[in-house]
Amino acid sequence: MRKTIFIITAIFFGVIALLIGCCTSSEKKEQPAIISKDSMIKRGAYLITISGCDDCHSPKKMGPHGPEIDMERRLSGFPANRPMPQFDSNIVKKGIAMFNEDLTSAAGPWGVSFAANLTSDATGAGSWPEENFIRAIRKGKFKGHENGRSLLPQCHGKTWHSLRMKM
């Protein structure tokens, strides 16, 4: 009888030791993956494509099939040194949105919106810390500042960006 209790106790502690060993070794294996710069660039290109960033932030030029992205100025937004575009206020008052010639600014019942420069240049989003860029996209905050103004008009307490950009 004593021998049986000893064997059962030994098996019990052996199983416990195995379980602890398995759990500890699997925890050590779950380290964050190191992402290469090349894969980050590919992921960024993918996100820009599926999110439609070019729609507003890339100036357009007229091509053989209509407006197309001006690849030399891709994601550069509305130039800060360009004069304010003129919009017909009578049309805007009727609830119709109007765009400037390269489609980087728009006027509507909300007022006038200008597409920001998202390039990696220091004049664009290139000088922002990663956290600010993420906050700008996910929460629609100007330059990603926590207490910054909203990038776009509010719609039920959320900006258009935060409604569209679920990442």
DSSP file (Angstrom, degrees, kcal/mol; ACC not computed):
  #  RESIDUE AA STRUCTURE BP1 BP2  ACC     N-H-->O    O-->H-N    N-H-->O    O-->H-N    TCO  KAPPA ALPHA  PHI   PSI    X-CA   Y-CA   Z-CA
    1    1 A M     >        0   0    0      0, 0.0     4,-2.1     0, 0.0     5,-0.2   0.000 360.0 360.0 360.0 -44.1    0.0    0.0    0.0
    2    2 A R  H  >  +     0   0    0      1,-0.2     4,-2.3     2,-0.2     5,-0.1   0.894 360.0  52.3 -62.8 -39.6    2.8    2.4    0.9
    3    3 A K  H  > S+     0   0    0      2,-0.2     4,-2.2     1,-0.2    -1,-0.2   0.878 107.8  51.8 -64.5 -39.0    4.6    1.5   -2.3
    4    4 A T  H  > S+     0   0    0      2,-0.2     4,-2.7     1,-0.2     5,-0.2   0.919 109.9  48.1 -64.9 -45.4    1.4    2.3   -4.3
    5    5 A I  H  X S+     0   0    0     -4,-2.1     4,-2.6     1,-0.2     5,-0.2   0.908 111.3  51.7 -61.9 -42.0    1.0    5.8   -2.7
    6    6 A F  H  X S+     0   0    0     -4,-2.3     4,-2.4     2,-0.2    -2,-0.2   0.920 111.7  46.2 -60.5 -44.4    4.7    6.5   -3.3
    7    7 A I  H  X S+     0   0    0     -4,-2.2     4,-2.6     2,-0.2    -2,-0.2   0.917 113.4  48.4 -65.8 -44.5    4.3    5.6   -7.1
    8    8 A I  H  X S+     0   0    0     -4,-2.7     4,-2.6     2,-0.2    -2,-0.2   0.917 113.1  48.3 -62.5 -42.8    1.1    7.6   -7.4
    9    9 A T  H  X S+     0   0    0     -4,-2.6     4,-2.6     2,-0.2     5,-0.2   0.913 111.9  49.3 -63.0 -43.5    2.7   10.6   -5.7
   10   10 A A  H  X S+     0   0    0     -4,-2.4     4,-2.2    -5,-0.2    -2,-0.2   0.913 112.5  47.3 -63.2 -43.4    5.8   10.3   -7.9
   11   11 A I  H  X S+     0   0    0     -4,-2.6     4,-2.6     2,-0.2     5,-0.2   0.921 111.3  52.5 -63.4 -43.5    3.7   10.1  -11.1
   12   12 A F  H  X S+     0   0    0     -4,-2.6     4,-2.3     1,-0.2    -2,-0.2   0.946 113.2  42.1 -57.8 -50.8    1.6   13.1   -9.9
   13   13 A F  H  X S+     0   0    0     -4,-2.6     4,-2.5     1,-0.2    -1,-0.2   0.840 112.4  55.5 -67.9 -31.9    4.7   15.3   -9.3
   14   14 A G  H  X S+     0   0    0     -4,-2.2     4,-2.2    -5,-0.2    -1,-0.2   0.914 109.0  46.7 -63.9 -43.0    6.2   14.0  -12.6
   15   15 A V  H  X S+     0   0    0     -4,-2.6     4,-2.6     2,-0.2    -2,-0.2   0.919 111.9  51.1 -64.5 -44.1    3.2   15.2  -14.5
   16   16 A I  H  X S+     0   0    0     -4,-2.3     4,-2.5     1,-0.2     5,-0.2   0.924 110.0  49.7 -58.8 -45.3    3.2   18.5  -12.7
   17   17 A A  H  X S+     0   0    0     -4,-2.5     4,-2.5     1,-0.2    -1,-0.2   0.903 111.0  49.6 -61.7 -42.0    6.9   19.0  -13.6
   18   18 A L  H  X S+     0   0    0     -4,-2.2     4,-2.6     2,-0.2    -2,-0.2   0.920 111.1  49.1 -62.8 -44.3    6.2   18.1  -17.3
   19   19 A L  H  X S+     0   0    0     -4,-2.6     4,-2.5     2,-0.2     5,-0.2   0.917 112.4  47.6 -62.3 -43.5    3.3   20.6  -17.4
   20   20 A I  H  X S+     0   0    0     -4,-2.5     4,-2.5     1,-0.2     5,-0.2   0.917 112.7  49.7 -63.7 -42.5    5.4   23.4  -15.9
   21   21 A G  H  X S+     0   0    0     -4,-2.5     4,-2.1    -5,-0.2    -2,-0.2   0.898 112.0  47.7 -63.1 -41.4    8.3   22.6  -18.3
   22   22 A C  H  X S+     0   0    0     -4,-2.6     4,-2.1     2,-0.2    -2,-0.2   0.928 113.7  46.7 -65.5 -45.9    6.0   22.7  -21.3
   23   23 A C  H  X S+     0   0    0     -4,-2.5     4,-1.7     1,-0.2    -2,-0.2   0.911 113.8  47.9 -64.5 -42.6    4.3   25.9  -20.3
   24   24 A T  H  X S+     0   0    0     -4,-2.5     4,-1.6    -5,-0.2    -1,-0.2   0.904 112.2  48.3 -67.0 -41.2    7.6   27.6  -19.5
   25   25 A S  H  X S+     0   0    0     -4,-2.1     4,-1.2    -5,-0.2    -1,-0.2   0.859 110.5  51.1 -70.6 -33.3    9.3   26.6  -22.8
   26   26 A S  H  X S+     0   0    0     -4,-2.1     4,-0.9     1,-0.2    -1,-0.2   0.848 107.2  54.7 -71.9 -31.4    6.3   27.6  -24.9
   27   27 A E  H >< S+     0   0    0     -4,-1.7     3,-0.5     1,-0.2    -1,-0.2   0.891 106.4  51.4 -65.5 -38.2    6.3   31.1  -23.3
   28   28 A K  H 3< S+     0   0    0     -4,-1.6    -1,-0.2     1,-0.2    -2,-0.2   0.824 106.0  55.1 -68.2 -30.6    9.9   31.5  -24.2
   29   29 A K  H 3< S+     0   0    0     -4,-1.2     2,-1.8     1,-0.2    -1,-0.2   0.722  88.1  82.4 -75.3 -21.2    9.3   30.7  -27.8
   30   30 A E    <<  +     0   0    0     -4,-0.9    -1,-0.2    -3,-0.5    -4,-0.0  -0.471  60.2 147.5 -86.3  67.8    6.6   33.4  -28.2
   31   31 A Q        -     0   0    0     -2,-1.8     3,-0.1     1,-0.1    -3,-0.0  -0.752  58.9 -91.1 -97.7 149.3    8.9   36.3  -28.8
   32   32 A P        -     0   0    0      0, 0.0     2,-0.1     0, 0.0    -1,-0.1  -0.330  48.3-109.2 -60.2 137.9    7.8   39.2  -31.0
   33   33 A A        -     0   0    0      1,-0.1     2,-0.6    -3,-0.0    -3,-0.0  -0.425  25.3-122.8 -68.6 139.8    8.8   38.6  -34.6
   34   34 A I        -     0   0    0     -2,-0.1     2,-0.5    -3,-0.1    -1,-0.1  -0.765  27.1-148.9 -84.8 121.1   11.5   40.8  -35.9
   35   35 A I        -     0   0    0     -2,-0.6     2,-0.1     4,-0.0    -1,-0.0  -0.795   9.5-132.2 -97.3 128.1   10.1   42.6  -39.0
   36   36 A S     >  -     0   0    0     -2,-0.5     4,-2.0     1,-0.1     5,-0.2  -0.374  19.1-117.9 -75.1 157.1   12.6   43.4  -41.7
   37   37 A K  H  > S+     0   0    0      1,-0.2     4,-2.3     2,-0.2     5,-0.2   0.885 115.3  55.2 -61.0 -39.4   12.6   46.9  -43.2
   38   38 A D  H  > S+     0   0    0      1,-0.2     4,-2.2     2,-0.2    -1,-0.2   0.909 108.3  46.8 -61.8 -43.1   11.7   45.5  -46.6
   39   39 A S  H  > S+     0   0    0      1,-0.2     4,-2.2     2,-0.2    -1,-0.2   0.846 110.5  53.4 -70.4 -31.6    8.6   43.7  -45.2
   40   40 A M  H  X S+     0   0    0     -4,-2.0     4,-2.5     2,-0.2    -2,-0.2   0.905 109.2  48.9 -66.0 -40.5    7.6   46.9  -43.4
   41   41 A I  H  X S+     0   0    0     -4,-2.3     4,-2.4     2,-0.2    -2,-0.2   0.917 111.8  48.7 -64.5 -43.3    7.8   48.9  -46.7
   42   42 A K  H  X S+     0   0    0     -4,-2.2     4,-2.1     2,-0.2    -2,-0.2   0.900 111.5  49.8 -62.4 -40.8    5.7   46.2  -48.4
   43   43 A R  H  X S+     0   0    0     -4,-2.2     4,-2.6     2,-0.2    -2,-0.2   0.907 110.5  50.4 -64.7 -41.8    3.1   46.3  -45.6
   44   44 A G  H  X S+     0   0    0     -4,-2.5     4,-2.5     2,-0.2    -2,-0.2   0.914 109.9  49.8 -61.9 -43.8    3.0   50.2  -45.8
   45   45 A A  H  X S+     0   0    0     -4,-2.4     4,-2.0     1,-0.2    -1,-0.2   0.900 111.3  50.2 -61.4 -40.6    2.5   50.0  -49.6
   46   46 A Y  H  X S+     0   0    0     -4,-2.1     4,-2.7     2,-0.2     5,-0.3   0.933 111.0  47.9 -62.4 -47.0   -0.3   47.5  -49.1
   47   47 A L  H  X S+     0   0    0     -4,-2.6     4,-2.0     1,-0.2     6,-0.2   0.889 110.4  51.7 -64.2 -39.6   -2.0   49.7  -46.5
   48   48 A I  H  X>S+     0   0    0     -4,-2.5     5,-1.4     2,-0.2     4,-0.8   0.905 112.9  46.8 -61.8 -40.8   -1.8   52.8  -48.7
   49   49 A T  H ><5S+     0   0    0     -4,-2.0     3,-0.7    -5,-0.2    -2,-0.2   0.961 116.6  40.0 -67.4 -52.7   -3.4   50.8  -51.5
   50   50 A I  H 3<5S+     0   0    0     -4,-2.7    -1,-0.2     1,-0.2    -2,-0.2   0.770 115.3  52.9 -72.1 -23.8   -6.3   49.2  -49.6
   51   51 A S  H 3<5S-     0   0    0     -4,-2.0    -1,-0.2    -5,-0.3    -2,-0.2   0.613 103.8-127.5 -86.8 -12.5   -7.0   52.4  -47.6
   52   52 A G  T XX5 +     0   0    0     -4,-0.8     3,-1.2    -3,-0.7     4,-0.6   0.805  52.2 154.3  74.1  28.8   -7.3   54.7  -50.6
   53   53 A C  H >>< +     0   0    0     -5,-1.4     4,-2.5     1,-0.3     3,-0.9   0.868  69.6  60.7 -57.2 -37.5   -4.7   57.2  -49.3
   54   54 A D  H 3> S+     0   0    0     -6,-0.5     4,-1.3     1,-0.2    -1,-0.3   0.797  88.0  74.8 -60.9 -28.3   -4.0   58.3  -52.8
   55   55 A D  H <4 S+     0   0    0     -3,-1.2    -1,-0.2     1,-0.2    -2,-0.2   0.885 119.1   8.2 -54.1 -42.6   -7.6   59.3  -53.3
   56   56 A C  H << S+     0   0    0     -3,-0.9    59,-0.2    -4,-0.6    -2,-0.2   0.772 130.8  49.8-107.7 -36.0   -7.2   62.5  -51.3
   57   57 A H  H  < S+     0   0    0     -4,-2.5    20,-3.1    20,-0.1    61,-0.2   0.567  95.6  74.1 -90.8  -9.0   -3.4   62.8  -50.5
   58   58 A S  S  < S-     0   0    0     -4,-1.3    16,-0.2    -5,-0.3    13,-0.1  -0.916  81.5-125.4-107.5 122.7   -2.0   62.4  -54.0
   59   59 A P        -     0   0    0      0, 0.0    11,-2.9     0, 0.0     2,-0.3  -0.303  27.8-140.9 -58.9 146.7   -2.3   65.3  -56.5
   60   60 A K  E     -A   69   0A   0     42,-1.5     2,-0.3     9,-0.2     9,-0.2  -0.783  14.9-167.0-109.8 154.6   -4.0   64.2  -59.8
   61   61 A K  E     -A   68   0A   0      7,-2.7     7,-2.7    -2,-0.3     2,-0.5  -0.940  36.0 -94.2-133.1 158.8   -3.2   65.2  -63.3
   62   62 A M  E     +A   67   0A   0     -2,-0.3    40,-0.0     5,-0.2     7,-0.0  -0.615  48.2 177.8 -79.4 125.4   -5.2   64.6  -66.5
   63   63 A G  E >   -A   66   0A   0      3,-2.7     3,-1.6    -2,-0.5    -3,-0.0  -0.500  49.5 -81.9-113.8-175.5   -4.2   61.5  -68.3
   64   64 A P  T 3  S+     0   0    0      0, 0.0    -2,-0.1     0, 0.0     4,-0.0   0.732 131.6  37.7 -63.7 -21.9   -5.5   59.8  -71.5
   65   65 A H  T 3  S-     0   0    0      1,-0.5    -3,-0.0     0, 0.0     0, 0.0   0.101 126.8 -85.8-115.6  21.0   -8.3   58.1  -69.4
   66   66 A G  E <  S+A   63   0A   0     -3,-1.6    -3,-2.7     2,-0.0    -1,-0.5  -0.701  86.9   3.0 109.1-163.5   -9.1   61.0  -67.0
   67   67 A P  E     +A   62   0A   0      0, 0.0     2,-0.3     0, 0.0    -5,-0.2  -0.315  66.2 173.9 -62.2 137.4   -7.5   62.0  -63.7
   68   68 A E  E     -A   61   0A   0     -7,-2.7    -7,-2.7    -2,-0.0     2,-0.1  -0.956  39.4 -83.1-139.8 158.9   -4.6   59.9  -62.6
   69   69 A I  E     -A   60   0A   0     -2,-0.3     2,-1.3    -9,-0.2    -9,-0.2  -0.393  33.5-131.6 -64.6 132.2   -2.1   60.1  -59.8
   70   70 A D    >   -     0   0    0    -11,-2.9     3,-2.0     1,-0.2    -1,-0.1  -0.747  22.5-164.4 -82.0  96.3    0.8   62.4  -60.4
   71   71 A M  G >  S+     0   0    0     -2,-1.3     3,-0.8     1,-0.3    -1,-0.2   0.719  82.4  63.3 -62.3 -23.2    3.5   59.9  -59.2
   72   72 A E  G 3  S+     0   0    0      1,-0.2    -1,-0.3    -3,-0.1    -2,-0.0   0.741 116.0  31.1 -71.4 -21.5    6.2   62.6  -58.9
   73   73 A R  G X  S+     0   0    0     -3,-2.0     3,-2.1   -14,-0.2     4,-0.3   0.057  86.7 160.9-121.4  23.3    4.1   64.2  -56.2
   74   74 A R  T <  S-     0   0    0     -3,-0.8   -16,-0.2     1,-0.3    -3,-0.1  -0.201  72.2  -2.9 -55.0 131.6    2.4   61.1  -54.7
   75   75 A L  T 3  S+     0   0    0    -21,-0.1    43,-3.1     1,-0.1    44,-0.6   0.577  94.4 122.3  63.9  15.5    1.0   61.5  -51.2
   76   76 A S    <   -     0   0    0     -3,-2.1   -18,-0.2    41,-0.2    -2,-0.1   0.590  54.7-160.4 -83.5 -10.0    2.3   65.1  -51.0
   77   77 A G        -     0   0    0    -20,-3.1    39,-0.2    -4,-0.3    -1,-0.2  -0.147  46.0 -19.1  68.7-162.1   -1.2   66.6  -50.4
   78   78 A F  S    S-     0   0    0     37,-2.6    39,-0.1    26,-0.3     2,-0.1  -0.720  78.1-113.8 -82.6 123.3   -2.2   70.2  -50.9
   79   79 A P    >   -     0   0    0      0, 0.0     3,-1.4     0, 0.0    -2,-0.1  -0.353  14.4-141.6 -62.2 131.7    1.0   72.4  -51.0
   80   80 A A  T 3  S+     0   0    0      1,-0.3    -2,-0.0    -2,-0.1    -3,-0.0   0.773 100.4  54.1 -64.1 -26.9    1.1   74.8  -48.1
   81   81 A N  T 3  S+     0   0    0      2,-0.1    -1,-0.3     0, 0.0    -3,-0.0   0.466  85.4 103.7 -89.5  -0.1    2.5   77.6  -50.3
   82   82 A R  S <  S-     0   0    0     -3,-1.4    -4,-0.0     1,-0.1     0, 0.0  -0.584  81.2-105.0 -80.1 141.7   -0.3   77.4  -52.9
   83   83 A P        -     0   0    0      0, 0.0    -1,-0.1     0, 0.0    -2,-0.1  -0.264  47.5 -85.4 -62.1 154.3   -3.0   80.1  -52.7
   84   84 A M        -     0   0    0      1,-0.1     2,-0.1     0, 0.0     0, 0.0  -0.393  50.4-115.8 -60.3 129.7   -6.4   79.2  -51.2
   85   85 A P        -     0   0    0      0, 0.0     2,-0.5     0, 0.0    -1,-0.1  -0.365  23.8-121.9 -68.7 149.9   -8.6   77.6  -53.9
   86   86 A Q        -     0   0    0     -2,-0.1     2,-0.4     2,-0.0     0, 0.0  -0.822  30.4-174.6 -95.3 127.3  -11.8   79.5  -54.9
   87   87 A F        -     0   0    0     -2,-0.5     2,-0.9    19,-0.1     3,-0.1  -0.925  33.4-110.2-120.4 147.1  -15.0   77.6  -54.4
   88   88 A D    >>  -     0   0    0     -2,-0.4     4,-1.9     1,-0.2     3,-0.5  -0.661  26.5-161.3 -77.1 107.2  -18.5   78.7  -55.5
   89   89 A S  H 3> S+     0   0    0     -2,-0.9     4,-2.4     1,-0.2    -1,-0.2   0.777  86.1  61.3 -65.0 -27.3  -20.2   79.3  -52.1
   90   90 A N  H 3> S+     0   0    0      2,-0.2     4,-0.7     1,-0.2    -1,-0.2   0.901 107.9  43.7 -65.8 -39.5  -23.7   79.1  -53.7
   91   91 A I  H X4>S+     0   0    0     -3,-0.5     5,-1.5     1,-0.2     3,-0.7   0.911 113.5  50.9 -70.1 -41.7  -23.1   75.5  -54.8
   92   92 A V  H ><5S+     0   0    0     -4,-1.9     3,-2.0     1,-0.2    -2,-0.2   0.881 103.9  58.5 -63.6 -38.6  -21.5   74.6  -51.5
   93   93 A K  H 3<5S+     0   0    0     -4,-2.4    -1,-0.2     1,-0.3    -2,-0.2   0.749  97.9  61.6 -63.6 -22.9  -24.5   76.0  -49.6
   94   94 A K  T <<5S-     0   0    0     -3,-0.7    -1,-0.3    -4,-0.7    -2,-0.2   0.466 125.6-102.2 -81.1  -1.6  -26.7   73.6  -51.5
   95   95 A G  T < 5S+     0   0    0     -3,-2.0     2,-0.4     1,-0.3    -3,-0.2   0.599  78.8 135.3  93.0  12.4  -24.8   70.7  -49.9
   96   96 A I      < -     0   0    0     -5,-1.5    -1,-0.3    12,-0.1     2,-0.3  -0.806  48.7-135.8 -97.4 134.1  -22.7   69.9  -52.9
   97   97 A A        -     0   0    0     -2,-0.4     2,-0.3    11,-0.1    11,-0.2  -0.639  18.3-162.6 -86.4 145.0  -18.9   69.2  -52.4
   98   98 A M  E     -B  107   0B   0      9,-2.7     9,-2.8    -2,-0.3     2,-0.3  -0.959   1.4-154.4-127.5 146.9  -16.4   70.8  -54.8
   99   99 A F  E     -B  106   0B   0     -2,-0.3     7,-0.2     7,-0.2     2,-0.0  -0.850  19.0-115.3-118.5 154.9  -12.8   69.9  -55.4
  100  100 A N    >   -     0   0    0      5,-1.9     3,-1.4    -2,-0.3     5,-0.1  -0.216  48.2 -85.0 -77.3 179.3   -9.8   71.9  -56.6
  101  101 A E  T 3  S+     0   0    0      1,-0.3    -1,-0.1     2,-0.1    -2,-0.0   0.762 128.4  37.2 -63.0 -29.6   -8.1   71.0  -59.9
  102  102 A D  T 3  S-     0   0    0    -43,-0.1   -42,-1.5   -35,-0.0    -1,-0.3   0.300 108.7-118.9-107.1  10.8   -5.7   68.3  -58.5
  103  103 A L  S <  S+     0   0    0     -3,-1.4   -45,-0.1   -44,-0.2    -2,-0.1   0.766  80.6 117.2  63.5  31.7   -8.3   66.9  -56.0
  104  104 A T  S    S+     0   0    0      1,-0.1    11,-2.9   -47,-0.1   -26,-0.3   0.394  72.6  41.3-107.9   1.4   -6.2   67.7  -52.9
  105  105 A S  E     - C   0 114B   0      9,-0.2    -5,-1.9   -28,-0.1     2,-0.3  -0.990  65.3-172.0-142.6 152.7   -8.7   70.1  -51.3
  106  106 A A  E     -BC  99 113B   0      7,-2.2     7,-3.1    -2,-0.3     2,-0.4  -0.992  10.0-154.7-143.9 148.2  -12.5   70.1  -51.1
  107  107 A A  E     +BC  98 112B   0     -9,-2.8    -9,-2.7    -2,-0.3     5,-0.2  -0.972  30.3 136.8-123.2 141.2  -15.2   72.4  -49.9
  108  108 A G  E >  S- C   0 111B   0      3,-2.4     3,-2.0    -2,-0.4   -11,-0.1  -0.864  71.2 -57.7-159.7-168.9  -18.6   71.4  -48.7
  109  109 A P  T 3  S+     0   0    0      0, 0.0     3,-0.1     0, 0.0   -12,-0.0   0.738 130.6  58.3 -57.1 -22.4  -21.1   72.2  -46.0
  110  110 A W  T 3  S-     0   0    0      1,-0.3     2,-0.3    43,-0.0    -3,-0.0   0.651 116.4-110.1 -80.1 -17.2  -18.4   71.4  -43.4
  111  111 A G  E <   -C  108   0B   0     -3,-2.0    -3,-2.4   -19,-0.1     2,-0.4  -0.939  58.6 -29.0 120.2-147.2  -16.0   74.1  -44.8
  112  112 A V  E     -C  107   0B   0     -2,-0.3     2,-0.4    -5,-0.2    -5,-0.2  -0.920  52.5-164.3-114.1 135.4  -12.8   73.5  -46.6
  113  113 A S  E     -C  106   0B   0     -7,-3.1    -7,-2.2    -2,-0.4     2,-0.4  -0.934   1.9-160.5-116.9 141.8  -10.5   70.4  -46.2
  114  114 A F  E     -C  105   0B   0     -2,-0.4     2,-0.3    -9,-0.2    -9,-0.2  -0.982  21.8-121.9-122.5 132.4   -6.9   70.2  -47.3
  115  115 A A        -     0   0    0    -11,-2.9   -37,-2.6    -2,-0.4     2,-0.1  -0.541  32.0-128.1 -72.4 133.7   -5.1   66.8  -47.8
  116  116 A A        -     0   0    0     -2,-0.3     2,-0.7   -39,-0.2   -39,-0.1  -0.376  22.8-100.4 -80.2 159.7   -1.9   66.6  -45.6
  117  117 A N        +     0   0    0      6,-0.2     8,-0.3     1,-0.1   -41,-0.2  -0.728  39.2 176.5 -80.1 115.2    1.5   65.7  -46.9
  118  118 A L        +     0   0    0    -43,-3.1   -42,-0.2    -2,-0.7    -1,-0.1   0.286  36.3 121.7-104.1   8.9    2.1   62.1  -46.0
  119  119 A T  S    S-     0   0    0    -44,-0.6     7,-1.2     1,-0.1     6,-0.9  -0.169  76.8-111.9 -68.8 166.9    5.5   61.7  -47.6
  120  120 A S  S    S+     0   0    0      5,-0.2    -1,-0.1     4,-0.1    -2,-0.0   0.468  83.0 116.0 -78.2  -0.7    8.5   60.6  -45.6
  121  121 A D  S > >S-     0   0    0      1,-0.1     3,-1.6     5,-0.1     5,-1.3  -0.258  83.1-112.4 -63.7 155.6   10.0   64.0  -46.2
  122  122 A A  T 3 5S+     0   0    0      1,-0.3     5,-0.2     4,-0.2    -1,-0.1   0.763 119.4  58.0 -63.1 -25.0   10.5   66.2  -43.1
  123  123 A T  T 3 5S+     0   0    0      3,-0.1    -1,-0.3     2,-0.0    -6,-0.2   0.599 113.6  42.7 -79.7 -10.5    7.7   68.5  -44.3
  124  124 A G  T X 5S-     0   0    0     -3,-1.6     3,-0.8    -6,-0.1    -6,-0.2  -0.012 122.8 -57.5-108.8-145.1    5.4   65.6  -44.3
  125  125 A A  G > 5S+     0   0    0     -6,-0.9     3,-1.6    -8,-0.3    -5,-0.2   0.479 107.8  95.3 -81.3  -2.0    4.7   62.7  -41.9
  126  126 A G  G 3 <S+     0   0    0     -5,-1.3    -1,-0.2    -7,-1.2    -4,-0.2   0.729  82.7  50.3 -63.3 -23.3    8.4   61.6  -42.1
  127  127 A S  G <  S+     0   0    0     -3,-0.8    -1,-0.3    -6,-0.5    -2,-0.1   0.467  89.8 103.9 -93.9  -1.4    9.3   63.6  -39.0
  128  128 A W  S <  S-     0   0    0     -3,-1.6     2,-0.1     1,-0.1    16,-0.1  -0.532  77.3-114.6 -80.2 143.8    6.5   62.2  -36.9
  129  129 A P    >>  -     0   0    0      0, 0.0     4,-1.7     0, 0.0     3,-0.7  -0.459  33.5-110.3 -66.8 152.6    7.2   59.5  -34.3
  130  130 A E  H 3> S+     0   0    0      1,-0.3     4,-2.4     2,-0.2     5,-0.2   0.861 117.5  58.6 -55.0 -38.6    5.4   56.2  -35.2
  131  131 A E  H 3> S+     0   0    0      1,-0.2     4,-2.3     2,-0.2    -1,-0.3   0.882 105.0  50.4 -60.8 -38.4    2.9   56.6  -32.3
  132  132 A N  H <> S+     0   0    0     -3,-0.7     4,-2.6     2,-0.2    -1,-0.2   0.904 109.5  50.1 -67.2 -40.8    1.8   59.9  -33.7
  133  133 A F  H  X S+     0   0    0     -4,-1.7     4,-2.0     2,-0.2    -2,-0.2   0.932 112.2  47.5 -63.0 -45.0    1.2   58.5  -37.2
  134  134 A I  H  X S+     0   0    0     -4,-2.4     4,-3.1     1,-0.2     5,-0.3   0.913 112.8  49.0 -62.1 -43.2   -0.8   55.6  -35.8
  135  135 A R  H  X>S+     0   0    0     -4,-2.3     4,-2.4     1,-0.2     6,-0.8   0.879 108.6  53.7 -65.9 -37.9   -2.9   58.0  -33.7
  136  136 A A  H  X5S+     0   0    0     -4,-2.6     4,-0.8     4,-0.2    -1,-0.2   0.912 116.4  38.4 -62.3 -41.6   -3.5   60.3  -36.6
  137  137 A I  H  <5S+     0   0    0     -4,-2.0    28,-0.2    -5,-0.2    -2,-0.2   0.936 124.2  37.0 -75.8 -47.4   -4.8   57.3  -38.7
  138  138 A R  H  <5S+     0   0    0     -4,-3.1    -3,-0.2    -5,-0.2    -2,-0.2   0.862 133.1  23.6 -76.7 -35.5   -6.7   55.5  -36.0
  139  139 A K  H  <5S-     0   0    0     -4,-2.4    -3,-0.2    -5,-0.3    20,-0.2   0.488  98.0-123.6-111.9  -4.7   -8.1   58.4  -34.0
  140  140 A G     << +     0   0    0     -4,-0.8    11,-2.7    -5,-0.5     2,-0.4   0.877  52.5 158.9  67.2  38.6   -8.1   61.2  -36.7
  141  141 A K  B >   -D  150   0C   0     -6,-0.8     3,-2.2     9,-0.2    -1,-0.2  -0.803  49.8-100.9-100.4 137.5   -5.9   63.6  -34.6
  142  142 A F  G >  S-     0   0    0      7,-2.6     3,-2.2    -2,-0.4     6,-0.1  -0.333 103.5 -13.7 -57.0 123.5   -4.0   66.4  -36.3
  143  143 A K  G 3  S-     0   0    0      1,-0.3    -1,-0.3    -2,-0.1    -7,-0.1   0.639 118.3 -77.4  52.8  17.7   -0.3   65.3  -36.6
  144  144 A G  G <  S+     0   0    0     -3,-2.2     2,-0.3     1,-0.2    -1,-0.3   0.642  82.8 158.2  73.4  15.0   -1.2   62.5  -34.2
  145  145 A H    X   -     0   0    0     -3,-2.2     3,-2.0     1,-0.1    -1,-0.2  -0.575  45.3-132.0 -74.6 132.8   -1.2   64.8  -31.1
  146  146 A E  T 3  S+     0   0    0     -2,-0.3    -1,-0.1     1,-0.3    -2,-0.1   0.878 106.7  30.0 -52.1 -45.8   -3.2   63.2  -28.3
  147  147 A N  T 3  S+     0   0    0     -6,-0.1    -1,-0.3    -5,-0.0    -2,-0.1   0.117  97.1 126.9-103.4  20.6   -5.1   66.4  -27.6
  148  148 A G    <   -     0   0    0     -3,-2.0     3,-0.1     1,-0.1    -5,-0.1  -0.216  66.9 -90.1 -73.7 166.8   -5.0   67.8  -31.2
  149  149 A R        -     0   0    0      1,-0.1    -7,-2.6    -8,-0.1     2,-0.2  -0.238  52.0 -88.0 -69.1 164.1   -7.9   68.9  -33.2
  150  150 A S  B     -D  141   0C   0     -9,-0.2    -9,-0.2     1,-0.1    -1,-0.1  -0.483  27.1-137.0 -72.2 145.3   -9.8   66.4  -35.4
  151  151 A L  S    S+     0   0    0    -11,-2.7    -1,-0.1    -2,-0.2   -10,-0.1   0.882  84.6  14.8 -69.6 -38.1   -8.5   66.0  -38.9
  152  152 A L  S    S-     0   0    0    -12,-0.3    -1,-0.1     1,-0.1    -2,-0.0  -0.824 100.6 -68.7-132.7 168.8  -12.0   66.0  -40.4
  153  153 A P        -     0   0    0      0, 0.0     7,-0.7     0, 0.0     2,-0.2  -0.176  58.3-103.3 -57.6 153.4  -15.5   67.0  -39.4
  154  154 A Q  E     -E  159   0D   0      5,-0.2     2,-0.4     6,-0.1     5,-0.2  -0.524  29.6-170.2 -80.5 144.9  -17.2   64.8  -36.8
  155  155 A C  E >  S-E  158   0D   0      3,-3.0     3,-1.2    -2,-0.2    -1,-0.0  -0.897  80.4 -24.5-135.0 103.4  -19.8   62.2  -37.8
  156  156 A H  T 3  S-     0   0    0     -2,-0.4     3,-0.1     1,-0.3    -2,-0.0   0.881 127.6 -50.1  58.4  40.0  -21.6   60.7  -34.7
  157  157 A G  T 3  S+     0   0    0      1,-0.2     2,-0.3     0, 0.0    -1,-0.3   0.461 124.7  92.1  82.1   0.4  -18.5   61.6  -32.6
  158  158 A K  E <  S-E  155   0D   0     -3,-1.2    -3,-3.0    -8,-0.0    -1,-0.2  -0.942  72.8-120.7-126.7 149.6  -16.0   60.0  -34.9
  159  159 A T  E  >  -E  154   0D   0     -2,-0.3     4,-1.7    -5,-0.2     5,-0.2  -0.443  29.3-110.7 -82.6 162.8  -14.0   61.4  -37.8
  160  160 A W  H  > S+     0   0    0     -7,-0.7     4,-2.2     1,-0.2     5,-0.2   0.886 118.2  55.7 -58.3 -40.5  -14.3   60.1  -41.3
  161  161 A H  H  > S+     0   0    0      1,-0.2     4,-3.6     2,-0.2    -1,-0.2   0.939 106.9  47.8 -58.8 -48.5  -10.7   58.7  -41.0
  162  162 A S  H  4 S+     0   0    0      1,-0.2    -1,-0.2     2,-0.2    -2,-0.2   0.803 113.0  49.1 -68.4 -26.5  -11.5   56.7  -37.9
  163  163 A L  H  < S+     0   0    0     -4,-1.7    -1,-0.2     1,-0.1    -2,-0.2   0.864 121.5  34.5 -74.7 -35.9  -14.7   55.3  -39.6
  164  164 A R  H  < S+     0   0    0     -4,-2.2     2,-1.2     1,-0.2    -2,-0.2   0.830 109.6  64.0 -87.5 -35.3  -12.8   54.4  -42.8
  165  165 A M     <  +     0   0    0     -4,-3.6     2,-0.9   -28,-0.2    -1,-0.2  -0.577  56.0 162.2 -99.3  72.6   -9.4   53.4  -41.4
  166  166 A K              0   0    0     -2,-1.2   -28,-0.1    -3,-0.2    -4,-0.0  -0.803 360.0 360.0 -91.2 104.4   -9.9   50.3  -39.2
  167  167 A M              0   0    0     -2,-0.9    -1,-0.2   -29,-0.0   -29,-0.0   0.345 360.0 360.0-122.6 360.0   -6.5   48.7  -38.9
